[in-house]
Amino acid sequence: MSVAERGSYGPYGGQYVPETLMPALEELERGWTAIRDDPSFKAELGELQETYVGRPTPLYPTERIGDTKSVYLKREDLCHTGAHKINNALGQALLARRLQKRRIVAETGAGQHGVAAATVCARFGMECVVYMGAEDMERQRPNVERMGLLGAEVRPVEFGTRTLKEATSEAIRDWITNVETTHYLIGSCVGPHPYPELVRELQAVIGREAREQILAAEGRLPDAVVACVGGGSNAIGIFAGFLADEGVRLVGVEAAGAASLGTGRPGVLHGARSSILSDDDGQIADAHSISAGLDYPGVGPEHAFLRDTGRAEYLPATDEEALAALHLLAEQEGIIAALEPAHALARALELDAELIVVCLSGRGDKDLAVVLAHDR
């Protein structure tokens, strides 16, 4: 069944799901509509963001990179669990609790969303099952171990490319089977409506804080805001704070081997219409990135809409460029970034702009084995 008009971003978005999932999506939409403006929900979420997550995260002015540019880093790597993923996981856990769902399923690529899901489930006493591609489990072993320590069950996915696309498919299958008791805690601004809107609003705290912080620091808005884009949740979160500011460039940076916006075409993936990597017959093509979190052949529908309208631009960065940016930031600023935001930093340093805000969406301890293996 398809309900394209619900949750649409121009020609993108909608609900392209089996009939059996429609009641769950309708229940989720009703629940989200009821609480998103509820003062008690906002108060509870705000308190936990401050005392549990560690918000607001700082906006750090770099000292030794950027040459003549002023480059600020929005330090989402300093959130509890080490990435922006906790913002969304916390909000969805509160929503699931109000919907009386005691079991959570999630997908993860780089492992940070899986860790965030396991963390909030431990905090609220929920059962947690995380699906993760076997390939990603090998290259993100520290996060697999963290999920286990937090009490989550990590289920390896052994078919296909054994990465995020297949993990998402398995999580959806589980949800369909157990829809009465289970909430699917999706990790990015993808999937059927209302997930893209829900995740965007829970991540918009990044953009609200960043806008206020750059005005306090510089007395003006930045020339450009830059973020990496896989599914696109950290990017849509920070972009949300600047969408109405037409003078601010919004720049998303994709992995060159997974450039759904740069080289993709319209199609349906995981319940929504967006820009996806596919062949001439419409079959999903394989994506590649050294960063597990960007290794996905689709993207959130709002990003496809922002590309088409020209409000945001999307550029590629190669594995080698991301690695070089990661080393530069570590050696010049003493900050080890995750490989995902290293892609954003690589392009940000080349922009024709004087004042730039980069979303440093996660820390790099999860990627040390990959980086060191490549350096050898």
C-alpha positions as CSV (number, residue, x, y, z in Angstrom):
1,M,0.0,0.0,0.0
2,S,1.2,3.5,-0.7
3,V,0.0,6.7,0.9
4,A,2.2,9.2,-0.9
5,E,0.5,12.4,0.1
6,R,1.0,11.8,3.9
7,G,4.2,13.3,5.2
8,S,5.3,14.5,1.7
9,Y,8.2,16.7,0.9
10,G,7.2,17.7,-2.7
11,P,7.4,14.4,-4.6
12,Y,9.2,12.6,-1.7
13,G,8.3,11.0,1.5
14,G,4.9,9.3,2.0
15,Q,4.1,5.8,3.3
16,Y,5.0,2.8,1.1
17,V,4.5,-0.1,3.4
18,P,2.5,-3.3,3.7
19,E,-1.0,-3.0,4.9
20,T,-0.2,-4.7,8.1
21,L,2.0,-1.8,9.2
22,M,-0.5,1.0,8.6
23,P,-2.2,0.7,12.0
24,A,1.2,0.9,13.7
25,L,2.1,4.0,11.7
26,E,-1.2,5.6,12.4
27,E,-0.8,4.9,16.1
28,L,2.6,6.4,16.0
29,E,1.4,9.5,14.2
30,R,-1.4,10.0,16.6
31,G,1.0,9.6,19.6
32,W,3.6,12.0,18.1
33,T,0.9,14.6,17.2
34,A,-0.4,14.4,20.8
35,I,2.9,14.9,22.6
36,R,5.1,17.0,20.3
37,D,3.7,20.3,21.7
38,D,2.8,18.9,25.1
39,P,4.5,21.0,27.8
40,S,5.0,18.0,30.1
41,F,6.7,16.0,27.3
42,K,8.9,19.0,26.4
43,A,9.8,19.5,30.1
44,E,10.7,15.9,30.6
45,L,12.7,15.7,27.4
46,G,14.5,19.0,28.2
47,E,15.4,17.9,31.7
48,L,16.9,14.6,30.4
49,Q,18.7,16.4,27.6
50,E,20.4,18.5,30.2
51,T,21.1,16.0,33.0
52,Y,21.5,12.8,31.0
53,V,22.6,13.7,27.5
54,G,24.8,16.7,28.5
55,R,23.1,19.5,26.4
56,P,23.7,22.1,25.3
57,T,26.8,20.8,23.5
58,P,29.5,23.5,23.0
59,L,30.2,25.3,19.7
60,Y,34.0,25.1,19.6
61,P,36.1,27.7,17.6
62,T,39.0,25.8,16.0
63,E,42.4,27.4,16.4
64,R,44.8,25.8,13.9
65,I,42.7,24.6,10.9
66,G,40.9,26.6,8.3
67,D,43.7,29.0,7.4
68,T,41.8,32.3,6.8
69,K,38.4,30.7,7.6
70,S,36.8,30.7,11.0
71,V,35.6,27.1,11.5
72,Y,33.4,26.3,14.5
73,L,32.5,22.7,15.4
74,K,29.2,21.8,16.9
75,R,30.4,19.2,19.4
76,E,27.8,16.5,19.2
77,D,30.6,14.1,19.9
78,L,30.4,15.3,23.5
79,C,26.9,14.0,24.0
80,H,26.4,11.0,26.3
81,T,27.2,7.9,24.1
82,G,29.5,10.0,21.9
83,A,27.2,11.1,19.1
84,H,24.0,13.0,18.1
85,K,22.0,9.7,17.9
86,I,21.1,9.9,21.6
87,N,18.9,13.0,20.9
88,N,16.5,11.0,18.7
89,A,16.7,7.8,20.8
90,L,15.8,9.6,24.0
91,G,12.8,11.3,22.5
92,Q,11.5,8.1,20.8
93,A,11.9,6.1,24.0
94,L,9.7,8.7,25.8
95,L,7.2,8.4,23.0
96,A,7.3,4.6,23.0
97,R,6.7,4.6,26.8
98,R,3.6,6.7,26.3
99,L,2.4,4.3,23.7
100,Q,2.9,1.5,26.2
101,K,5.5,-0.3,24.0
102,R,8.0,-2.2,26.2
103,R,10.1,-3.7,23.4
104,I,12.3,-1.7,21.1
105,V,13.9,-2.8,17.8
106,A,16.5,-0.7,16.0
107,E,18.9,-0.9,13.1
108,T,22.5,0.4,13.2
109,G,25.4,0.8,10.8
110,A,28.2,2.6,12.6
111,G,26.8,1.3,15.9
112,Q,26.2,4.7,17.5
113,H,22.4,4.5,17.0
114,G,22.5,1.0,18.4
115,V,24.4,2.2,21.4
116,A,22.0,5.1,21.9
117,A,19.0,2.8,21.6
118,A,20.5,0.3,24.1
119,T,21.3,3.2,26.4
120,V,17.7,4.6,26.6
121,C,16.3,1.1,26.9
122,A,18.5,0.5,29.9
123,R,17.4,3.9,31.3
124,F,13.7,3.1,30.9
125,G,13.7,-0.7,31.5
126,M,12.8,-1.7,27.9
127,E,13.8,-4.8,26.0
128,C,16.1,-3.9,23.2
129,V,17.0,-5.8,20.0
130,V,19.5,-4.2,17.5
131,Y,20.0,-5.5,14.0
132,M,23.5,-4.9,12.6
133,G,25.1,-6.1,9.4
134,A,27.8,-8.6,10.0
135,E,30.3,-6.5,8.0
136,D,29.6,-3.5,10.2
137,M,29.9,-5.7,13.3
138,E,33.4,-6.5,12.3
139,R,34.5,-3.0,11.7
140,Q,32.6,-1.4,14.6
141,R,33.4,-4.0,17.3
142,P,33.7,-1.6,20.2
143,N,30.1,-0.5,19.7
144,V,28.9,-4.1,19.5
145,E,30.5,-4.7,22.9
146,R,28.9,-1.6,24.3
147,M,25.5,-2.6,23.2
148,G,25.9,-6.0,24.9
149,L,27.1,-4.4,28.1
150,L,24.0,-2.2,28.1
151,G,21.8,-5.3,28.0
152,A,20.8,-5.2,24.3
153,E,20.7,-8.2,22.0
154,V,22.6,-7.6,18.8
155,R,21.4,-9.7,15.9
156,P,23.9,-10.0,13.0
157,V,22.5,-9.8,9.5
158,E,24.4,-12.1,7.1
159,F,22.8,-11.5,3.7
160,G,23.3,-9.0,1.0
161,T,26.1,-6.5,1.6
162,R,25.8,-7.3,5.4
163,T,25.6,-3.5,6.1
164,L,23.0,-0.9,7.1
165,K,20.5,-1.5,4.3
166,E,20.0,-5.1,5.2
167,A,20.0,-4.3,8.9
168,T,17.1,-1.9,8.3
169,S,15.2,-4.5,6.3
170,E,15.5,-7.0,9.2
171,A,14.4,-4.5,11.8
172,I,11.3,-3.7,9.7
173,R,10.5,-7.4,9.4
174,D,10.8,-7.8,13.2
175,W,8.5,-4.8,13.7
176,I,5.9,-6.2,11.3
177,T,5.9,-9.5,13.2
178,N,5.7,-8.0,16.7
179,V,3.9,-4.7,16.0
180,E,1.5,-5.0,19.0
181,T,4.3,-4.9,21.6
182,T,7.2,-3.3,19.7
183,H,8.3,0.2,18.7
184,Y,10.7,0.6,15.8
185,L,13.2,3.2,16.9
186,I,14.5,4.2,13.5
187,G,17.9,6.0,13.7
188,S,17.7,8.5,10.8
189,C,15.3,10.8,9.0
190,V,14.3,8.0,6.6
191,G,11.4,5.5,6.5
192,P,7.7,6.1,6.2
193,H,5.8,9.1,7.6
194,P,5.9,10.2,10.4
195,Y,9.5,9.0,11.0
196,P,11.3,11.7,8.8
197,E,9.4,14.5,10.6
198,L,9.7,12.8,14.0
199,V,13.5,12.4,13.8
200,R,14.0,15.9,12.3
201,E,12.2,17.5,15.2
202,L,14.1,15.5,17.8
203,Q,17.4,16.4,16.2
204,A,16.5,20.1,15.6
205,V,17.9,20.9,19.0
206,I,21.3,20.8,17.3
207,G,20.4,23.6,14.9
208,R,18.6,25.7,17.6
209,E,21.6,25.6,19.8
210,A,24.1,26.2,17.0
211,R,22.2,29.3,15.8
212,E,22.1,30.9,19.2
213,Q,25.7,30.0,19.9
214,I,27.2,31.4,16.7
215,L,25.2,34.7,17.1
216,A,26.6,35.0,20.7
217,A,30.2,34.2,19.5
218,E,30.4,36.2,16.3
219,G,27.4,38.6,16.3
220,R,26.2,37.2,13.0
221,L,25.1,34.1,11.2
222,P,27.6,31.8,9.5
223,D,28.2,31.9,5.8
224,A,27.8,28.1,5.7
225,V,26.6,25.2,7.8
226,V,28.1,21.8,6.9
227,A,27.2,18.3,7.9
228,C,27.7,14.7,6.7
229,V,24.8,12.9,5.1
230,G,24.1,9.2,5.2
231,G,20.4,8.9,6.1
232,G,20.8,12.5,7.1
233,S,19.7,13.0,10.7
234,N,22.5,15.1,12.0
235,A,22.4,17.2,8.9
236,I,18.6,17.8,9.0
237,G,18.9,18.6,12.7
238,I,21.5,21.3,12.3
239,F,20.0,22.6,9.0
240,A,16.6,23.1,10.8
241,G,18.1,26.0,12.8
242,F,19.1,27.9,9.6
243,L,16.5,26.9,7.0
244,A,14.8,30.3,7.2
245,D,18.1,32.2,6.9
246,E,18.4,32.4,3.1
247,G,21.9,33.9,3.3
248,V,23.3,30.8,5.1
249,R,24.5,28.0,2.7
250,L,23.5,24.6,3.8
251,V,26.0,22.0,2.6
252,G,25.5,18.2,3.0
253,V,28.5,16.0,2.4
254,E,28.0,12.4,1.2
255,A,30.4,9.5,0.9
256,A,31.5,9.5,-2.7
257,G,30.6,5.8,-3.0
258,A,27.2,6.3,-1.4
259,A,26.1,9.6,-3.0
260,S,22.3,9.0,-3.1
261,L,21.7,12.7,-3.7
262,G,24.6,13.3,-6.1
263,T,24.2,10.3,-8.3
264,G,20.9,8.7,-7.3
265,R,17.4,8.7,-8.8
266,P,13.9,8.8,-7.5
267,G,12.7,5.6,-6.0
268,V,11.2,3.9,-2.9
269,L,13.4,2.4,-0.2
270,H,12.3,1.3,3.3
271,G,8.9,2.8,3.1
272,A,9.5,6.2,1.6
273,R,10.1,7.8,-1.8
274,S,13.4,9.6,-2.0
275,S,16.6,9.8,-4.0
276,I,18.3,6.4,-4.0
277,L,21.1,4.5,-5.6
278,S,19.5,2.1,-8.1
279,D,20.1,0.5,-11.5
280,D,18.1,1.0,-14.7
281,D,15.6,-1.7,-13.5
282,G,15.0,0.1,-10.2
283,Q,17.0,-2.5,-8.2
284,I,18.8,-1.0,-5.2
285,A,22.5,-0.7,-5.9
286,D,25.3,-1.3,-3.4
287,A,26.8,1.6,-1.6
288,H,30.3,2.0,-0.3
289,S,32.0,4.1,2.4
290,I,34.8,3.6,4.8
291,S,32.4,5.0,7.3
292,A,29.7,2.5,8.3
293,G,27.3,5.3,9.1
294,L,27.3,6.7,5.5
295,D,27.2,3.3,3.8
296,Y,23.5,3.5,2.8
297,P,21.9,3.7,-0.7
298,G,19.2,6.1,0.3
299,V,18.6,9.4,2.2
300,G,15.9,11.2,4.1
301,P,13.1,12.6,1.8
302,E,13.5,16.1,3.1
303,H,17.1,16.2,1.9
304,A,16.0,15.2,-1.6
305,F,13.4,18.0,-1.4
306,L,16.0,20.6,-0.2
307,R,18.3,19.5,-3.1
308,D,15.6,19.9,-5.7
309,T,14.5,23.3,-4.4
310,G,18.1,24.5,-4.2
311,R,18.0,25.4,-0.5
312,A,20.7,22.9,0.2
313,E,23.6,21.6,-1.8
314,Y,25.2,18.2,-1.5
315,L,28.8,17.4,-2.3
316,P,30.8,14.1,-2.2
317,A,34.0,13.3,-0.2
318,T,36.1,10.2,-0.8
319,D,37.4,7.8,1.8
320,E,40.9,9.3,1.4
321,E,39.7,12.8,1.9
322,A,37.8,11.9,5.1
323,L,40.8,10.1,6.5
324,A,43.0,13.1,5.8
325,A,40.5,15.4,7.5
326,L,40.3,13.1,10.5
327,H,44.1,13.1,10.9
328,L,44.2,16.9,10.4
329,L,41.7,17.5,13.2
330,A,43.4,15.1,15.5
331,E,46.9,16.5,15.0
332,Q,46.0,20.2,14.9
333,E,43.1,20.4,17.4
334,G,43.4,17.4,19.6
335,I,40.0,16.1,18.6
336,I,39.5,12.6,17.1
337,A,36.3,12.7,15.0
338,A,34.3,9.9,13.7
339,L,34.8,9.1,10.1
340,E,31.3,10.3,9.2
341,P,31.8,14.0,10.2
342,A,35.3,13.8,8.9
343,H,33.7,13.8,5.4
344,A,31.9,17.1,6.3
345,L,35.1,18.7,7.6
346,A,37.0,17.7,4.4
347,R,34.6,19.7,2.2
348,A,34.1,22.5,4.7
349,L,37.8,23.4,4.6
350,E,37.5,24.0,0.8
351,L,34.4,26.2,0.8
352,D,34.6,29.8,-0.3
353,A,33.3,31.1,3.0
354,E,34.7,33.0,5.9
355,L,32.6,31.7,8.8
356,I,31.6,28.1,8.8
357,V,29.8,25.8,11.3
358,V,30.5,22.1,11.0
359,C,28.4,19.5,12.8
360,L,30.9,17.2,14.5
361,S,28.3,14.4,14.8
362,G,30.3,11.8,16.6
363,R,33.6,10.9,18.2
364,G,36.1,8.6,16.6
365,D,37.0,5.9,19.1
366,K,34.7,3.5,17.3
367,D,36.7,4.0,14.1
368,L,40.3,3.6,15.4
369,A,40.7,0.0,14.2
370,V,39.6,1.0,10.6
371,V,41.8,4.1,10.5
372,L,44.8,2.3,11.9
373,A,44.4,-0.6,9.5
374,H,44.1,1.9,6.5
375,D,47.3,3.7,7.7
376,R,49.3,0.5,7.7
